Amino acid sequence: PREMEVLRLIAQGYENKEIADELVISEATVRTHVSNILGKLHLATRTQAALYALREGLASLDKE
């Protein structure tokens, strides 16, 4: 569930610091989540992850 939250925020253009602040977690934890997301989806960059989330309907560009 937390990785999905991180993925949604990546898709909305948030940087790691902003994600950490939004979810009240450390930047190191955000980096771990991002790394896990990229690994699970077999992607190389957070941009690819953002596009994946948008294409699959897991996130929208609207900030919630």
Biopython code that builds the backbone (N, CA, C, O; Angstrom):
import numpy as np
from Bio.PDB.StructureBuilder import StructureBuilder

atoms = [
    (1, "PRO", "N", (0.820, -1.216, 0.000)),
    (1, "PRO", "CA", (0.000, 0.000, 0.000)),
    (1, "PRO", "C", (0.865, 1.282, 0.000)),
    (1, "PRO", "O", (0.542, 2.252, -0.686)),
    (2, "ARG", "N", (1.952, 1.273, 0.766)),
    (2, "ARG", "CA", (2.793, 2.471, 0.833)),
    (2, "ARG", "C", (3.492, 2.700, -0.505)),
    (2, "ARG", "O", (3.635, 3.842, -0.943)),
    (3, "GLU", "N", (3.925, 1.629, -1.149)),
    (3, "GLU", "CA", (4.566, 1.790, -2.459)),
    (3, "GLU", "C", (3.580, 2.367, -3.467)),
    (3, "GLU", "O", (3.970, 3.148, -4.335)),
    (4, "MET", "N", (2.312, 1.993, -3.366)),
    (4, "MET", "CA", (1.301, 2.566, -4.266)),
    (4, "MET", "C", (1.154, 4.060, -4.010)),
    (4, "MET", "O", (1.020, 4.841, -4.951)),
    (5, "GLU", "N", (1.179, 4.459, -2.747)),
    (5, "GLU", "CA", (1.103, 5.892, -2.427)),
    (5, "GLU", "C", (2.300, 6.630, -3.023)),
    (5, "GLU", "O", (2.152, 7.700, -3.614)),
    (6, "VAL", "N", (3.476, 6.051, -2.860)),
    (6, "VAL", "CA", (4.691, 6.669, -3.394)),
    (6, "VAL", "C", (4.598, 6.750, -4.913)),
    (6, "VAL", "O", (4.945, 7.777, -5.496)),
    (7, "LEU", "N", (4.136, 5.687, -5.558)),
    (7, "LEU", "CA", (4.005, 5.676, -7.020)),
    (7, "LEU", "C", (3.046, 6.768, -7.489)),
    (7, "LEU", "O", (3.323, 7.457, -8.471)),
    (8, "ARG", "N", (1.934, 6.927, -6.801)),
    (8, "ARG", "CA", (0.970, 7.982, -7.167)),
    (8, "ARG", "C", (1.610, 9.369, -7.064)),
    (8, "ARG", "O", (1.404, 10.218, -7.931)),
    (9, "LEU", "N", (2.376, 9.589, -6.011)),
    (9, "LEU", "CA", (3.015, 10.894, -5.821)),
    (9, "LEU", "C", (4.116, 11.121, -6.856)),
    (9, "LEU", "O", (4.297, 12.244, -7.328)),
    (10, "ILE", "N", (4.847, 10.074, -7.211)),
    (10, "ILE", "CA", (5.837, 10.190, -8.290)),
    (10, "ILE", "C", (5.135, 10.624, -9.571)),
    (10, "ILE", "O", (5.610, 11.514, -10.276)),
    (11, "ALA", "N", (4.011, 9.996, -9.866)),
    (11, "ALA", "CA", (3.267, 10.311, -11.093)),
    (11, "ALA", "C", (2.766, 11.752, -11.090)),
    (11, "ALA", "O", (2.578, 12.350, -12.149)),
    (12, "GLN", "N", (2.553, 12.302, -9.910)),
    (12, "GLN", "CA", (2.091, 13.681, -9.804)),
    (12, "GLN", "C", (3.247, 14.676, -9.778)),
    (12, "GLN", "O", (3.029, 15.879, -9.632)),
    (13, "GLY", "N", (4.477, 14.177, -9.920)),
    (13, "GLY", "CA", (5.624, 15.058, -10.037)),
    (13, "GLY", "C", (6.341, 15.388, -8.744)),
    (13, "GLY", "O", (7.213, 16.257, -8.728)),
    (14, "TYR", "N", (5.996, 14.719, -7.668)),
    (14, "TYR", "CA", (6.644, 14.991, -6.397)),
    (14, "TYR", "C", (8.086, 14.487, -6.408)),
    (14, "TYR", "O", (8.379, 13.439, -6.983)),
    (15, "GLU", "N", (8.978, 15.234, -5.772)),
    (15, "GLU", "CA", (10.362, 14.818, -5.548)),
    (15, "GLU", "C", (10.407, 14.009, -4.249)),
    (15, "GLU", "O", (9.452, 14.020, -3.471)),
    (16, "ASN", "N", (11.514, 13.314, -4.022)),
    (16, "ASN", "CA", (11.615, 12.467, -2.827)),
    (16, "ASN", "C", (11.351, 13.226, -1.533)),
    (16, "ASN", "O", (10.649, 12.726, -0.654)),
    (17, "LYS", "N", (11.910, 14.435, -1.409)),
    (17, "LYS", "CA", (11.712, 15.237, -0.190)),
    (17, "LYS", "C", (10.241, 15.560, 0.014)),
    (17, "LYS", "O", (9.734, 15.500, 1.135)),
    (18, "GLU", "N", (9.557, 15.903, -1.071)),
    (18, "GLU", "CA", (8.131, 16.230, -0.986)),
    (18, "GLU", "C", (7.309, 15.000, -0.606)),
    (18, "GLU", "O", (6.362, 15.092, 0.174)),
    (19, "ILE", "N", (7.680, 13.854, -1.163)),
    (19, "ILE", "CA", (6.983, 12.606, -0.826)),
    (19, "ILE", "C", (7.191, 12.298, 0.650)),
    (19, "ILE", "O", (6.247, 11.939, 1.355)),
    (20, "ALA", "N", (8.427, 12.438, 1.115)),
    (20, "ALA", "CA", (8.742, 12.190, 2.524)),
    (20, "ALA", "C", (7.907, 13.096, 3.431)),
    (20, "ALA", "O", (7.348, 12.637, 4.427)),
    (21, "ASP", "N", (7.827, 14.365, 3.088)),
    (21, "ASP", "CA", (7.042, 15.309, 3.882)),
    (21, "ASP", "C", (5.558, 14.955, 3.861)),
    (21, "ASP", "O", (4.892, 14.986, 4.896)),
    (22, "GLU", "N", (5.049, 14.622, 2.688)),
    (22, "GLU", "CA", (3.626, 14.292, 2.519)),
    (22, "GLU", "C", (3.235, 13.052, 3.319)),
    (22, "GLU", "O", (2.171, 13.013, 3.937)),
    (23, "LEU", "N", (4.099, 12.043, 3.303)),
    (23, "LEU", "CA", (3.777, 10.767, 3.953)),
    (23, "LEU", "C", (4.363, 10.640, 5.356)),
    (23, "LEU", "O", (4.176, 9.625, 6.027)),
    (24, "VAL", "N", (5.076, 11.682, 5.794)),
    (24, "VAL", "CA", (5.715, 11.722, 7.115)),
    (24, "VAL", "C", (6.622, 10.497, 7.310)),
    (24, "VAL", "O", (6.502, 9.748, 8.280)),
    (25, "ILE", "N", (7.529, 10.332, 6.347)),
    (25, "ILE", "CA", (8.548, 9.286, 6.403)),
    (25, "ILE", "C", (9.874, 9.920, 5.988)),
    (25, "ILE", "O", (9.897, 11.054, 5.509)),
    (26, "SER", "N", (10.967, 9.201, 6.167)),
    (26, "SER", "CA", (12.269, 9.765, 5.813)),
    (26, "SER", "C", (12.514, 9.667, 4.306)),
    (26, "SER", "O", (11.902, 8.859, 3.608)),
    (27, "GLU", "N", (13.423, 10.510, 3.829)),
    (27, "GLU", "CA", (13.796, 10.441, 2.417)),
    (27, "GLU", "C", (14.435, 9.104, 2.091)),
    (27, "GLU", "O", (14.272, 8.593, 0.982)),
    (28, "ALA", "N", (15.156, 8.534, 3.038)),
    (28, "ALA", "CA", (15.777, 7.216, 2.817)),
    (28, "ALA", "C", (14.704, 6.157, 2.592)),
    (28, "ALA", "O", (14.862, 5.273, 1.750)),
    (29, "THR", "N", (13.626, 6.252, 3.339)),
    (29, "THR", "CA", (12.518, 5.308, 3.157)),
    (29, "THR", "C", (11.877, 5.511, 1.795)),
    (29, "THR", "O", (11.526, 4.541, 1.124)),
    (30, "VAL", "N", (11.722, 6.749, 1.386)),
    (30, "VAL", "CA", (11.179, 7.035, 0.054)),
    (30, "VAL", "C", (12.079, 6.422, -1.013)),
    (30, "VAL", "O", (11.588, 5.788, -1.947)),
    (31, "ARG", "N", (13.392, 6.606, -0.883)),
    (31, "ARG", "CA", (14.325, 6.035, -1.858)),
    (31, "ARG", "C", (14.195, 4.515, -1.922)),
    (31, "ARG", "O", (14.265, 3.925, -3.000)),
    (32, "THR", "N", (14.008, 3.890, -0.768)),
    (32, "THR", "CA", (13.819, 2.431, -0.732)),
    (32, "THR", "C", (12.543, 2.042, -1.459)),
    (32, "THR", "O", (12.539, 1.096, -2.247)),
    (33, "HIS", "N", (11.462, 2.763, -1.203)),
    (33, "HIS", "CA", (10.197, 2.476, -1.881)),
    (33, "HIS", "C", (10.344, 2.655, -3.391)),
    (33, "HIS", "O", (9.870, 1.819, -4.161)),
    (34, "VAL", "N", (10.990, 3.728, -3.814)),
    (34, "VAL", "CA", (11.182, 3.984, -5.245)),
    (34, "VAL", "C", (11.986, 2.853, -5.862)),
    (34, "VAL", "O", (11.641, 2.365, -6.938)),
    (35, "SER", "N", (13.044, 2.434, -5.203)),
    (35, "SER", "CA", (13.870, 1.339, -5.695)),
    (35, "SER", "C", (13.056, 0.048, -5.811)),
    (35, "SER", "O", (13.162, -0.673, -6.803)),
    (36, "ASN", "N", (12.247, -0.235, -4.795)),
    (36, "ASN", "CA", (11.394, -1.425, -4.825)),
    (36, "ASN", "C", (10.384, -1.366, -5.968)),
    (36, "ASN", "O", (10.150, -2.362, -6.651)),
    (37, "ILE", "N", (9.795, -0.200, -6.167)),
    (37, "ILE", "CA", (8.814, -0.012, -7.245)),
    (37, "ILE", "C", (9.474, -0.273, -8.596)),
    (37, "ILE", "O", (8.943, -1.022, -9.417)),
    (38, "LEU", "N", (10.627, 0.344, -8.823)),
    (38, "LEU", "CA", (11.328, 0.174, -10.097)),
    (38, "LEU", "C", (11.686, -1.291, -10.324)),
    (38, "LEU", "O", (11.558, -1.798, -11.439)),
    (39, "GLY", "N", (12.130, -1.964, -9.282)),
    (39, "GLY", "CA", (12.486, -3.371, -9.405)),
    (39, "GLY", "C", (11.286, -4.246, -9.723)),
    (39, "GLY", "O", (11.353, -5.105, -10.603)),
    (40, "LYS", "N", (10.197, -4.030, -9.013)),
    (40, "LYS", "CA", (8.996, -4.845, -9.217)),
    (40, "LYS", "C", (8.401, -4.646, -10.604)),
    (40, "LYS", "O", (7.863, -5.582, -11.196)),
    (41, "LEU", "N", (8.499, -3.421, -11.118)),
    (41, "LEU", "CA", (7.918, -3.118, -12.428)),
    (41, "LEU", "C", (8.923, -3.296, -13.568)),
    (41, "LEU", "O", (8.584, -3.114, -14.738)),
    (42, "HIS", "N", (10.160, -3.652, -13.219)),
    (42, "HIS", "CA", (11.228, -3.832, -14.212)),
    (42, "HIS", "C", (11.434, -2.559, -15.033)),
    (42, "HIS", "O", (11.504, -2.594, -16.262)),
    (43, "LEU", "N", (11.528, -1.438, -14.322)),
    (43, "LEU", "CA", (11.716, -0.142, -14.950)),
    (43, "LEU", "C", (13.045, 0.452, -14.499)),
    (43, "LEU", "O", (13.585, 0.077, -13.458)),
    (44, "ALA", "N", (13.563, 1.381, -15.295)),
    (44, "ALA", "CA", (14.879, 1.957, -15.004)),
    (44, "ALA", "C", (14.809, 3.323, -14.321)),
    (44, "ALA", "O", (15.724, 3.691, -13.584)),
    (45, "THR", "N", (13.739, 4.073, -14.554)),
    (45, "THR", "CA", (13.678, 5.441, -14.032)),
    (45, "THR", "C", (12.326, 5.732, -13.398)),
    (45, "THR", "O", (11.336, 5.045, -13.651)),
    (46, "ARG", "N", (12.312, 6.771, -12.566)),
    (46, "ARG", "CA", (11.051, 7.174, -11.944)),
    (46, "ARG", "C", (10.092, 7.769, -12.983)),
    (46, "ARG", "O", (8.876, 7.732, -12.798)),
    (47, "THR", "N", (10.642, 8.315, -14.073)),
    (47, "THR", "CA", (9.787, 8.815, -15.152)),
    (47, "THR", "C", (9.020, 7.658, -15.780)),
    (47, "THR", "O", (7.825, 7.777, -16.051)),
    (48, "GLN", "N", (9.695, 6.552, -16.011)),
    (48, "GLN", "CA", (9.017, 5.373, -16.538)),
    (48, "GLN", "C", (7.946, 4.890, -15.560)),
    (48, "GLN", "O", (6.867, 4.471, -15.980)),
    (49, "ALA", "N", (8.236, 4.948, -14.270)),
    (49, "ALA", "CA", (7.270, 4.536, -13.255)),
    (49, "ALA", "C", (6.049, 5.455, -13.280)),
    (49, "ALA", "O", (4.916, 4.991, -13.157)),
    (50, "ALA", "N", (6.282, 6.755, -13.439)),
    (50, "ALA", "CA", (5.180, 7.711, -13.502)),
    (50, "ALA", "C", (4.297, 7.431, -14.717)),
    (50, "ALA", "O", (3.070, 7.423, -14.613)),
    (51, "LEU", "N", (4.925, 7.205, -15.859)),
    (51, "LEU", "CA", (4.153, 6.899, -17.067)),
    (51, "LEU", "C", (3.372, 5.606, -16.913)),
    (51, "LEU", "O", (2.220, 5.520, -17.340)),
    (52, "TYR", "N", (3.984, 4.611, -16.311)),
    (52, "TYR", "CA", (3.308, 3.334, -16.064)),
    (52, "TYR", "C", (2.060, 3.563, -15.204)),
    (52, "TYR", "O", (0.977, 3.075, -15.528)),
    (53, "ALA", "N", (2.221, 4.302, -14.114)),
    (53, "ALA", "CA", (1.104, 4.556, -13.197)),
    (53, "ALA", "C", (-0.032, 5.283, -13.897)),
    (53, "ALA", "O", (-1.202, 4.966, -13.682)),
    (54, "LEU", "N", (0.306, 6.251, -14.728)),
    (54, "LEU", "CA", (-0.721, 7.000, -15.454)),
    (54, "LEU", "C", (-1.419, 6.128, -16.498)),
    (54, "LEU", "O", (-2.644, 6.155, -16.616)),
    (55, "ARG", "N", (-0.634, 5.351, -17.258)),
    (55, "ARG", "CA", (-1.208, 4.472, -18.292)),
    (55, "ARG", "C", (-2.125, 3.412, -17.705)),
    (55, "ARG", "O", (-3.162, 3.084, -18.282)),
    (56, "GLU", "N", (-1.732, 2.877, -16.543)),
    (56, "GLU", "CA", (-2.495, 1.796, -15.910)),
    (56, "GLU", "C", (-3.651, 2.305, -15.050)),
    (56, "GLU", "O", (-4.394, 1.515, -14.468)),
    (57, "GLY", "N", (-3.797, 3.628, -14.975)),
    (57, "GLY", "CA", (-4.891, 4.195, -14.190)),
    (57, "GLY", "C", (-4.656, 4.129, -12.685)),
    (57, "GLY", "O", (-5.603, 4.239, -11.906)),
    (58, "LEU", "N", (-3.412, 3.951, -12.274)),
    (58, "LEU", "CA", (-3.093, 3.884, -10.854)),
    (58, "LEU", "C", (-2.922, 5.266, -10.239)),
    (58, "LEU", "O", (-2.918, 5.415, -9.017)),
    (59, "ALA", "N", (-2.783, 6.271, -11.089)),
    (59, "ALA", "CA", (-2.593, 7.644, -10.618)),
    (59, "ALA", "C", (-3.155, 8.593, -11.654)),
    (59, "ALA", "O", (-3.360, 8.229, -12.812)),
    (60, "SER", "N", (-3.399, 9.815, -11.218)),
    (60, "SER", "CA", (-3.819, 10.857, -12.146)),
    (60, "SER", "C", (-2.907, 12.058, -11.922)),
    (60, "SER", "O", (-2.178, 12.118, -10.932)),
    (61, "LEU", "N", (-2.953, 13.003, -12.840)),
    (61, "LEU", "CA", (-2.120, 14.190, -12.708)),
    (61, "LEU", "C", (-2.683, 15.181, -11.690)),
    (61, "LEU", "O", (-2.000, 16.127, -11.297)),
    (62, "ASP", "N", (-3.925, 14.967, -11.266)),
    (62, "ASP", "CA", (-4.539, 15.862, -10.293)),
    (62, "ASP", "C", (-3.965, 15.598, -8.922)),
    (62, "ASP", "O", (-3.906, 14.453, -8.472)),
    (63, "LYS", "N", (-3.539, 16.662, -8.255)),
    (63, "LYS", "CA", (-3.036, 16.524, -6.885)),
    (63, "LYS", "C", (-4.250, 16.389, -5.975)),
    (63, "LYS", "O", (-5.161, 17.218, -5.997)),
    (64, "GLU", "N", (-4.243, 15.340, -5.186)),
    (64, "GLU", "CA", (-5.421, 15.027, -4.366)),
    (64, "GLU", "C", (-5.374, 15.667, -3.016)),
    (64, "GLU", "O", (-6.295, 15.493, -2.218)),
]
sb = StructureBuilder()
sb.init_structure("model")
sb.init_model(0)
sb.init_chain("A")
sb.init_seg("    ")
for serial, (resi, resn, name, xyz) in enumerate(atoms, 1):
    if name == "N":
        sb.init_residue(resn, " ", resi, " ")
    sb.init_atom(name, np.array(xyz, "f"), 0.0, 1.0, " ", f" {name:<3s}", serial, name[0])
structure = sb.get_structure()
